Amino acid sequence: MASLRTVVSALMSKGVLSAGWNSILTGAAFVFLAYVLGAVVDGDSAAPFVAVVLAVAGAWQLERGLRAEFQRRPKSTDQVS
């Protein structure tokens, strides 16, 4: 896990992976984990509660990342001749 964190940190510092895309990918991973935990409800009584928390956190991260990536930016006022 530490090596993955190092790789993602290096990509973000180089500008390859923006903070918005980091949030989108994190949110997608949380939603996927919530889905997987929903399948093991019979085996663990805490799984549904953890799945709900992960789903909410994932939706929040997705919304945050999408808002950061697709926000309306003002048009440039620079004149190109």
C-alpha positions in Angstrom: 0.0 0.0 0.0 2.9 2.4 0.7 4.3 1.9 -2.8 0.9 2.7 -4.3 0.7 5.8 -2.2 4.1 6.8 -3.3 3.3 6.3 -7.0 0.0 8.4 -6.7 1.8 11.1 -4.8 4.5 11.3 -7.4 1.9 11.5 -10.2 0.0 14.3 -8.4 3.2 16.3 -7.7 4.1 16.0 -11.4 0.6 17.2 -12.4 -0.4 14.0 -14.1 -3.2 13.2 -11.7 -5.2 16.2 -10.5 -6.9 16.4 -7.2 -10.2 16.1 -8.9 -9.3 12.8 -10.6 -7.9 11.6 -7.3 -11.2 12.2 -5.6 -13.1 10.5 -8.5 -10.9 7.4 -8.4 -11.2 7.3 -4.6 -14.9 7.6 -4.7 -15.2 4.9 -7.3 -13.1 2.6 -5.2 -15.3 3.3 -2.1 -18.5 2.6 -4.1 -17.0 -0.6 -5.4 -16.0 -1.7 -1.9 -19.5 -0.9 -0.6 -20.9 -3.1 -3.4 -18.6 -6.0 -2.5 -19.4 -5.7 1.2 -23.1 -5.8 0.3 -22.6 -9.3 -1.0 -21.2 -10.6 2.3 -24.2 -9.6 4.5 -24.8 -13.2 5.5 -21.3 -13.7 6.8 -20.8 -10.6 8.8 -23.4 -8.6 10.7 -21.3 -5.3 10.5 -20.9 -5.5 6.7 -24.1 -3.6 5.8 -23.2 -0.7 8.1 -19.7 -0.4 6.8 -21.1 -0.7 3.2 -23.5 2.2 3.9 -20.6 4.4 5.3 -18.4 3.5 2.3 -21.2 4.2 -0.2 -21.9 7.7 1.4 -18.2 8.5 1.5 -17.8 7.3 -2.1 -20.7 9.4 -3.4 -19.3 12.4 -1.6 -15.8 11.9 -3.1 -17.3 11.4 -6.6 -19.4 14.6 -6.3 -16.4 16.5 -5.0 -14.1 15.2 -7.8 -16.6 15.8 -10.5 -17.3 19.3 -9.3 -13.5 20.0 -9.2 -12.9 18.7 -12.7 -16.0 20.1 -14.5 -16.5 23.4 -12.8 -17.2 26.4 -15.0 -14.1 28.4 -15.5 -14.3 32.0 -16.7 -13.3 32.6 -20.3 -9.9 34.0 -20.8 -9.8 37.8 -21.5 -6.5 37.6 -23.4 -6.8 38.8 -26.9 -5.0 36.7 -29.5 -4.2 38.6 -32.7 
